[in-house]
């Protein structure tokens, strides 16, 4: 492309400091160095983790920063040595990389990579420099991918090449929300046909977990949220029961245990609150119940160990257990084969300039997923 090797000036949403709204600015995006890919972002979803960034509650994020981690785009140019993608390819930047070299990447049962943010902050690219500047200042990357920018530079091992037929304004959700929730049911919990499930929190991730439970053949799927506006969508996606904890005088775990006899086989928490995690754990049966934690919490949790002594399992799930670069292209192909309809999660499509409006919809509980288009 004509822009290859040159600095690109484009729009990006910059968070200058915690607690401030995003500011749409003109930024300069440097060309990719060896092993890097510069991507023209076409569409980006908005995830609650981005809101945690804006509030300053996500650990180890440095400001000023360009957030966003649920995008899809087209390769504009590549750095030296890049072999897996070429200019013009449709791609999804990955918030969980797959370096292929660390011991976790080489373990077929692991999907975590030691180059991930939770092992080593991804505020700068691997060479410890940024490709973004604005008003003469260096701007930090977020999880290396910063999809709230028209162009972004990402290491090759954090990029998945996808089918050329994929609609980018729909499959951007596979960069985080859909993959995370759907995979938590399919890969992490390994939900069995005929089983019972409970999902706490019916945002984009929780509703994707509902879809995963349904796809796995669960016979009963109990959806739990205090926002009853989410119930119709939950039922459309496969929930058999929808309950609001505020409708009961007793703790919700007791309600679910009574509804199911012994508690569910699998429970999921997609909110990130300590109290709902404990409630979800106590909602699964005390012998073989599996609780999967998907939500990100910034507080410590105290727990009665008797909840676990009888045999319950508490599992964490990162990016739905998918080995990112290997699995996301396959998941996109399944979408194109109409094996599931993740489009139902998209409630709002807005121009990029309305990024702060999209966050207001999220905070007010009025959206499941808003997609921003450049």
PESULUR-V736771 format. One record per helix or strand. SS is the DSSP state (h for helix, s for strand). FROM is the first residue (numbers start at 1). TO is the last residue. If there is no record, write none. Layout:
# PESULUR-V736771
SS,FROM,TO ; SS,FROM,TO
This chain:
# PESULUR-V736771
s,8,15 ; s,23,29 ; s,36,45 ; h,48,55 ; s,65,65 ; s,71,78 ; s,90,93 ; s,132,134 ; s,137,140 ; s,149,149 ; s,151,155 ; h,156,158 ; s,159,161 ; h,168,175 ; h,177,189 ; s,196,200 ; h,204,215 ; s,220,224 ; h,228,237 ; s,241,243 ; h,245,247 ; h,252,260 ; s,264,264 ; s,266,269 ; h,274,283 ; s,284,284 ; s,290,293 ; h,306,309 ; s,313,316 ; h,319,321 ; h,324,336 ; h,342,345 ; s,346,351 ; h,352,363 ; s,369,373
